[in-house]
């Protein structure tokens, strides 16, 4: 339970406030009464809240492959432009998300020796594909195929649209398989 930026111990931990080192220890009548009346304010523990702006959180989400809508629940409070983010919340983007259709396509291309360079827009477009998801990629397969054709032309590589679309479909299938299990 969260109270003003502090997490309250669960009911299972309430015995600690009554001075017991063990929950099965006998309780005196005074301690029992205290335990019944206590609001456990002295049990409040600070949660790891970090102050930042919404733009900072959006950037963190983007770099780790999450959408801002997915992590809204980790925002503990707002004060004007400043937000307080609970980094211990399960929705906080702690680890980079791997395995979206863009990441899968990048991996497949890397296997055949085509890797993203700092000058190309491959990483940006892979991130777009990851953010938009498998359904969007399936509906916009021609757009993604155009991106691949454009990059192949820049690199002076031969390109077949049929092969590109097959690679995109494979990346989408792998991303869905990774999402489901």
Beta strands, then each sheet from edge to edge (+ up, - down):
strand 1: 2-3
strand 2: 6-7
strand 3: 45-46
strand 4: 49-53
strand 5: 75-79
strand 6: 82-86
sheet 1: 1+ 2- 3+
sheet 2: 4+ 6- 5+
end
